[in-house]
Amino acid sequence: MSEKVILPVKQAPPLVAHVIYALGTGGLENGLVNIINRAAPERYHHVIICLTRAEGFESRITAPNVEVISLHKRPGHDLAVYWRLWRTLLSLRPAIVHTRNLAALEMQAIAALIPGVKRVHGEHGRDIHDIDGSNKKYNFLRKALRFLVHRYIAVSQDLAQWLIDVIEVPTAKVRQIYNGVDQQRFSPGPANVSMPAGFVADDVQVIGTVGRLAEVKDQLTLIQAFHQLIKDPLLNTQLRLLIVGDGPMHQTLCDKIEDLDLSEYIWMPGDREDIPELLRLMDVFVLPSLGEGVSNTLLEAMATGLPLVATRVGGNPELIEEGVNGCLVPVADPLALAHSLKALLEEPQTLSLYGEKSLNKVRQSFDWNRTVEEYLTVYDQLLGRTKQAPVITETMSDKQSTSGSV
């Protein structure tokens, strides 16, 4: 009589439930989708839970079997959303719940009601109502909930140190992980993009920025700085400004451009899918934000080989070495920004050197494979898993890249 052979049952990979406010265009969402797309599906399974709704960005998910759930939270205090999230998590039974930013932080309390779940919270940057992380009301909430969080992930050293110093999170619970950049898609090269007639000529230099047109990104200061620059008759015909993105400040920026009579010098193409081509059109990249975590568009500009000018906030000084690959300027100071840009644009050799240093820095330290592995290692450690599976890298033949304006 032959022995019965019992084959081992293949276990399904642990489920990670990512809880975010909305799945729209933004740096946080871009990072999340990149991590899901690039992680080996046999290592972890993923579901995205939007407290409000998905906003079309889910079309950029290329990983198999990733469910996106919208809870349709109403504006203000919608108590029913807590009930809907609890029922959703109870049904899914995830191994890990990973919330991101303040808008989703309080959902850690709901996750704590699910037996055995491990809880992670990500800090990706702050909004206009809490630029420096000093809002007493918000910090009271953060401190009250910090005991429920098993591990924090901060995208910059600045945010990690703030969690430790201000929110008083134990150092052992904080992990700092930089975002990566798709260095196949974002790279130096000639631009191949349709643009308004006469916008670029051989002797024209293009100052550019990419980002959501929101108050915290402060493109208004960049427009005012540009206005100062072209007052110089020597620069009047040589400079153009390219502002890529869309958002609630769109009309305000358009009105300012018209008030300053700059329409012939500035192109605002809106949200675009051809960000790599538009970056290649630029001679210098500017990030005038009032606050930042670590900017994806700044990393993409670096991968394109561009010199940088950015405000001295958040994670920007971690990417820009003064006098090496760019310049740092004060927040909301058009004159200081104009002065730095003028000095840089008048030195072609410095522009070239800064761009080369940007490219070298991003190639050395900001690879998506490394980022994904570090995230999955945090999950492994929380679950006590030791077996490592490889990270999958997207290829150029994959579905559309997850990069977008932020």
C-alpha positions as CSV (number, residue, x, y, z in Angstrom):
1,M,0.0,0.0,0.0
2,S,1.6,3.3,-1.1
3,E,2.1,6.1,1.3
4,K,-0.1,9.2,0.9
5,V,1.9,12.3,0.0
6,I,0.7,15.5,1.6
7,L,1.8,18.5,-0.3
8,P,2.3,21.8,1.6
9,V,-0.5,24.3,1.2
10,K,0.7,27.5,-0.4
11,Q,-0.2,30.4,1.9
12,A,-1.6,33.6,0.5
13,P,0.7,36.6,1.0
14,P,-0.1,38.9,3.9
15,L,-2.5,41.7,3.1
16,V,-1.5,45.4,3.6
17,A,-4.4,47.8,3.8
18,H,-3.3,51.3,2.8
19,V,-5.6,53.9,4.2
20,I,-5.4,57.4,2.6
21,Y,-7.7,60.4,2.3
22,A,-8.1,60.2,-1.5
23,L,-6.3,58.6,-4.5
24,G,-5.7,61.7,-6.5
25,T,-2.7,63.3,-8.2
26,G,0.0,63.9,-5.6
27,G,3.3,62.9,-4.2
28,L,1.9,60.7,-1.5
29,E,-0.3,58.9,-3.9
30,N,2.5,58.6,-6.5
31,G,4.8,57.0,-3.9
32,L,2.1,54.6,-2.8
33,V,1.3,53.4,-6.3
34,N,5.0,53.1,-7.2
35,I,5.6,50.8,-4.2
36,I,2.6,48.6,-4.9
37,N,3.5,48.3,-8.6
38,R,7.1,47.4,-7.9
39,A,6.7,45.0,-5.0
40,A,6.7,41.3,-5.8
41,P,3.0,40.2,-5.6
42,E,4.0,36.9,-3.9
43,R,5.5,38.8,-1.0
44,Y,2.5,41.1,0.0
45,H,-1.0,41.6,-1.3
46,H,-2.3,45.2,-1.2
47,V,-5.7,47.0,-1.0
48,I,-6.1,50.8,-1.0
49,I,-8.9,52.3,1.1
50,C,-9.8,55.9,0.3
51,L,-11.6,57.7,3.1
52,T,-13.2,59.9,0.4
53,R,-12.8,58.5,-3.2
54,A,-10.4,57.5,-5.9
55,E,-10.0,60.2,-8.4
56,G,-8.7,58.4,-11.5
57,F,-5.2,57.8,-10.2
58,E,-6.0,54.1,-9.7
59,S,-5.7,53.6,-13.4
60,R,-1.9,53.8,-12.9
61,I,-1.9,50.7,-10.7
62,T,-0.3,47.9,-12.7
63,A,0.1,45.3,-10.0
64,P,-2.4,42.4,-10.2
65,N,-5.5,42.1,-8.0
66,V,-5.2,45.4,-6.2
67,E,-8.6,46.5,-4.9
68,V,-9.4,50.2,-4.4
69,I,-12.2,50.8,-2.0
70,S,-13.9,54.3,-1.6
71,L,-15.7,55.0,1.7
72,H,-17.1,58.3,0.5
73,K,-16.5,60.4,3.6
74,R,-18.6,63.5,3.7
75,P,-17.0,66.9,4.4
76,G,-16.5,67.7,8.1
77,H,-17.0,65.1,10.9
78,D,-18.6,62.1,9.2
79,L,-19.0,59.6,12.1
80,A,-20.4,57.0,9.7
81,V,-17.0,56.7,8.0
82,Y,-15.5,55.1,11.1
83,W,-18.2,52.4,11.0
84,R,-17.6,51.8,7.3
85,L,-13.9,51.5,7.8
86,W,-14.3,49.1,10.7
87,R,-16.6,46.9,8.7
88,T,-14.2,47.0,5.7
89,L,-11.2,46.1,7.8
90,L,-13.1,43.3,9.6
91,S,-14.1,41.9,6.3
92,L,-10.6,42.1,4.8
93,R,-8.7,41.0,7.9
94,P,-5.4,42.6,6.8
95,A,-2.1,41.7,8.5
96,I,-1.0,45.4,8.4
97,V,-2.9,48.7,8.2
98,H,-0.7,51.5,6.9
99,T,-2.2,55.0,7.2
100,R,-0.6,58.1,5.7
101,N,-0.6,61.7,6.8
102,L,-2.8,63.5,9.3
103,A,-6.0,63.1,7.3
104,A,-5.9,59.3,7.9
105,L,-4.0,59.2,11.2
106,E,-7.1,58.9,13.4
107,M,-8.0,55.7,11.6
108,Q,-5.3,54.0,13.6
109,A,-7.9,53.9,16.4
110,I,-10.2,51.9,14.2
111,A,-7.4,49.6,13.0
112,A,-6.6,48.9,16.7
113,L,-10.0,47.3,17.1
114,I,-9.1,44.5,14.6
115,P,-7.4,41.6,16.5
116,G,-3.7,41.0,15.6
117,V,-3.3,43.7,13.1
118,K,0.0,45.6,12.9
119,R,-0.2,49.3,12.4
120,V,2.1,51.6,10.4
121,H,1.8,55.4,9.9
122,G,3.5,57.4,7.2
123,E,4.4,61.1,7.3
124,H,4.9,62.5,3.8
125,G,4.6,66.3,4.5
126,R,2.3,68.8,5.9
127,D,-0.3,71.1,4.3
128,I,-0.8,74.9,4.4
129,H,-2.6,74.7,7.8
130,D,0.3,73.1,9.6
131,I,3.5,74.0,7.6
132,D,6.0,73.6,10.4
133,G,4.1,70.9,12.4
134,S,3.5,73.2,15.4
135,N,-0.4,73.2,15.3
136,K,-1.3,72.4,18.9
137,K,-4.6,70.8,18.1
138,Y,-3.1,68.5,15.4
139,N,-0.1,67.6,17.7
140,F,-2.4,66.7,20.6
141,L,-4.1,64.2,18.3
142,R,-0.7,62.9,17.0
143,K,0.5,62.4,20.6
144,A,-2.7,60.8,21.7
145,L,-2.5,58.2,19.0
146,R,1.2,57.5,18.9
147,F,0.8,54.6,21.4
148,L,-1.3,52.8,18.8
149,V,1.2,53.0,16.0
150,H,3.8,50.2,15.9
151,R,6.0,51.9,13.3
152,Y,6.3,55.3,11.7
153,I,7.8,55.9,8.3
154,A,9.0,59.4,7.4
155,V,10.0,60.4,3.9
156,S,12.7,62.9,5.1
157,Q,15.1,63.2,7.9
158,D,13.4,66.5,8.8
159,L,10.1,64.7,9.4
160,A,11.7,61.9,11.2
161,Q,13.4,64.2,13.7
162,W,10.2,66.2,14.1
163,L,8.3,63.0,15.1
164,I,11.0,62.2,17.7
165,D,11.5,65.8,19.1
166,V,8.0,67.2,18.9
167,I,5.5,64.3,18.8
168,E,7.8,62.4,21.2
169,V,7.7,59.1,19.3
170,P,10.4,56.7,20.6
171,T,13.3,56.7,18.2
172,A,13.1,52.9,17.8
173,K,9.6,53.3,16.2
174,V,10.7,55.8,13.5
175,R,12.1,54.7,10.2
176,Q,13.2,57.2,7.6
177,I,12.8,56.1,3.9
178,Y,13.3,58.3,0.9
179,N,11.1,58.0,-2.2
180,G,12.8,56.8,-5.3
181,V,12.6,58.1,-8.9
182,D,12.1,56.2,-12.2
183,Q,15.5,56.7,-13.7
184,Q,14.5,55.0,-16.9
185,R,11.7,57.4,-17.6
186,F,13.4,60.5,-16.1
187,S,16.7,61.1,-17.7
188,P,18.7,63.8,-19.6
189,G,18.0,64.2,-23.3
190,P,16.5,66.4,-26.0
191,A,12.9,67.5,-25.5
192,N,10.2,66.3,-27.9
193,V,7.1,68.2,-27.0
194,S,4.6,70.5,-28.7
195,M,4.6,74.0,-27.3
196,P,3.1,77.4,-28.1
197,A,4.6,79.0,-31.2
198,G,7.6,81.2,-30.3
199,F,7.8,80.0,-26.7
200,V,11.4,78.6,-27.1
201,A,14.1,79.8,-29.4
202,D,17.8,79.0,-29.6
203,D,18.9,81.8,-27.2
204,V,16.0,81.4,-24.7
205,Q,16.5,79.9,-21.2
206,V,13.5,78.2,-19.6
207,I,12.9,78.4,-15.9
208,G,10.4,75.7,-14.9
209,T,8.5,74.1,-12.1
210,V,6.1,71.1,-11.8
211,G,3.5,70.8,-9.0
212,R,0.0,71.0,-7.9
213,L,-1.3,74.6,-8.2
214,A,-2.0,75.0,-4.5
215,E,-1.2,77.6,-1.9
216,V,1.5,75.5,-0.2
217,K,3.4,75.1,-3.5
218,D,3.6,79.0,-3.8
219,Q,4.0,79.3,-7.6
220,L,2.8,82.9,-7.0
221,T,6.3,83.8,-5.6
222,L,7.9,82.3,-8.6
223,I,5.8,84.4,-10.9
224,Q,6.7,87.5,-9.0
225,A,10.4,86.6,-9.1
226,F,10.2,86.0,-12.8
227,H,8.7,89.5,-13.2
228,Q,11.7,91.0,-11.4
229,L,14.0,89.1,-13.7
230,I,12.6,90.3,-17.0
231,K,12.7,93.9,-15.8
232,D,16.3,93.7,-16.8
233,P,16.4,94.6,-20.5
234,L,19.2,92.1,-21.2
235,L,17.0,89.3,-19.9
236,N,13.7,90.5,-21.3
237,T,13.9,88.5,-24.5
238,Q,15.9,85.6,-23.2
239,L,13.7,84.1,-20.4
240,R,10.6,82.0,-20.4
241,L,8.7,80.4,-17.4
242,L,7.0,77.0,-17.6
243,I,4.5,76.1,-14.8
244,V,3.2,72.6,-15.1
245,G,0.3,71.4,-13.0
246,D,-3.3,72.2,-12.1
247,G,-5.2,72.9,-8.9
248,P,-7.2,75.4,-6.9
249,M,-4.7,78.3,-7.4
250,H,-5.0,78.1,-11.2
251,Q,-7.2,81.1,-11.7
252,T,-5.3,83.2,-9.1
253,L,-2.0,82.5,-10.9
254,C,-3.6,83.3,-14.3
255,D,-4.9,86.6,-12.9
256,K,-1.4,87.5,-11.6
257,I,0.2,86.7,-14.9
258,E,-2.3,89.0,-16.7
259,D,-1.9,91.8,-14.1
260,L,1.9,91.7,-14.5
261,D,1.6,91.6,-18.3
262,L,3.6,88.3,-18.5
263,S,1.3,86.2,-20.8
264,E,3.8,86.1,-23.6
265,Y,6.6,84.8,-21.4
266,I,4.8,82.1,-19.3
267,W,3.3,78.8,-20.4
268,M,0.9,76.9,-18.1
269,P,0.0,73.7,-19.9
270,G,-2.0,72.2,-16.9
271,D,-1.7,68.6,-15.8
272,R,0.3,66.6,-18.2
273,E,1.4,63.0,-18.8
274,D,4.6,64.0,-20.6
275,I,6.4,65.3,-17.5
276,P,9.8,63.9,-18.6
277,E,9.7,65.8,-21.9
278,L,8.7,69.0,-20.2
279,L,11.5,68.7,-17.7
280,R,14.0,68.3,-20.6
281,L,12.7,71.6,-21.9
282,M,13.9,73.4,-18.8
283,D,17.3,74.9,-18.1
284,V,16.8,75.2,-14.3
285,F,14.1,73.7,-12.0
286,V,12.5,75.8,-9.2
287,L,10.5,74.5,-6.2
288,P,9.2,77.6,-4.4
289,S,7.1,75.6,-1.8
290,L,6.2,76.9,1.6
291,G,6.7,73.4,3.0
292,E,7.8,70.0,1.7
293,G,8.4,66.4,2.8
294,V,10.6,65.1,0.0
295,S,9.4,66.3,-3.4
296,N,9.0,63.7,-6.2
297,T,9.2,66.4,-8.8
298,L,12.5,67.6,-7.3
299,L,13.9,64.1,-7.6
300,E,12.6,63.8,-11.2
301,A,14.3,67.1,-12.0
302,M,17.5,65.8,-10.6
303,A,17.2,62.6,-12.6
304,T,16.8,64.8,-15.7
305,G,20.1,66.5,-14.9
306,L,18.8,69.9,-14.0
307,P,20.3,72.5,-11.6
308,L,17.9,73.3,-8.7
309,V,16.7,76.3,-6.9
310,A,14.3,75.6,-4.0
311,T,13.1,77.0,-0.7
312,R,15.0,76.0,2.5
313,V,12.1,74.0,3.9
314,G,11.4,70.4,4.9
315,G,13.4,67.8,3.0
316,N,14.7,70.2,0.3
317,P,18.1,70.7,2.0
318,E,18.5,66.9,2.1
319,L,18.4,66.9,-1.8
320,I,20.1,70.2,-2.5
321,E,23.7,70.9,-1.4
322,E,24.2,74.6,-1.6
323,G,26.8,75.5,-4.2
324,V,27.0,71.8,-5.3
325,N,23.8,71.0,-7.3
326,G,21.7,74.1,-6.6
327,C,20.7,77.0,-4.4
328,L,18.4,77.3,-1.4
329,V,16.4,80.5,-0.8
330,P,14.0,81.8,1.9
331,V,10.3,81.1,1.7
332,A,8.0,83.6,0.0
333,D,10.8,86.0,-1.0
334,P,10.5,86.9,-4.7
335,L,13.6,89.2,-4.6
336,A,15.9,86.5,-3.1
337,L,14.6,83.9,-5.6
338,A,15.1,86.3,-8.5
339,H,18.6,87.1,-7.3
340,S,19.6,83.4,-7.1
341,L,18.1,82.6,-10.5
342,K,19.9,85.6,-12.2
343,A,23.2,84.6,-10.7
344,L,22.8,81.0,-11.9
345,L,21.5,81.7,-15.4
346,E,24.4,84.1,-16.0
347,E,26.9,81.2,-15.4
348,P,26.4,78.4,-18.1
349,Q,29.3,76.4,-16.6
350,T,27.7,76.5,-13.2
351,L,24.4,75.4,-14.6
352,S,26.0,72.5,-16.3
353,L,28.0,71.5,-13.2
354,Y,25.0,71.7,-10.9
355,G,23.0,69.5,-13.3
356,E,25.7,66.9,-13.4
357,K,25.9,66.8,-9.6
358,S,22.1,66.5,-9.4
359,L,22.2,63.5,-11.7
360,N,25.0,61.8,-9.8
361,K,23.3,62.3,-6.5
362,V,19.9,60.8,-7.6
363,R,21.7,57.8,-9.2
364,Q,23.6,57.0,-6.1
365,S,20.8,57.4,-3.5
366,F,17.3,57.5,-4.9
367,D,16.4,54.2,-6.6
368,W,12.8,52.8,-6.3
369,N,14.0,49.3,-5.9
370,R,15.8,50.3,-2.7
371,T,12.8,52.3,-1.5
372,V,10.4,49.3,-2.0
373,E,12.7,46.9,-0.3
374,E,13.0,49.2,2.7
375,Y,9.2,49.5,3.0
376,L,8.7,45.7,2.7
377,T,11.4,45.1,5.3
378,V,9.5,47.2,7.8
379,Y,6.4,45.0,7.1
380,D,8.6,41.9,7.4
381,Q,10.0,43.0,10.8
382,L,6.5,43.8,12.2
383,L,5.2,40.3,11.2
384,G,8.3,38.5,12.2
385,R,8.9,37.3,8.6
386,T,12.4,36.4,7.5
387,K,12.0,35.0,4.0
388,Q,12.7,37.7,1.4
389,A,11.3,37.7,-2.1
390,P,12.7,39.9,-4.9
391,V,11.4,43.3,-5.8
392,I,9.8,43.5,-9.2
393,T,10.9,46.5,-11.3
394,E,8.5,48.1,-13.8
395,T,9.8,48.2,-17.4
396,M,9.2,50.8,-20.0
397,S,6.6,48.5,-21.6
398,D,4.5,48.5,-18.4
399,K,1.4,50.6,-18.1
400,Q,1.8,54.3,-17.8
401,S,4.3,55.5,-15.2
402,T,3.0,56.5,-11.8
403,S,4.7,59.9,-11.9
404,G,2.6,63.0,-12.0
405,S,2.5,66.6,-10.8
406,V,2.2,67.0,-7.1
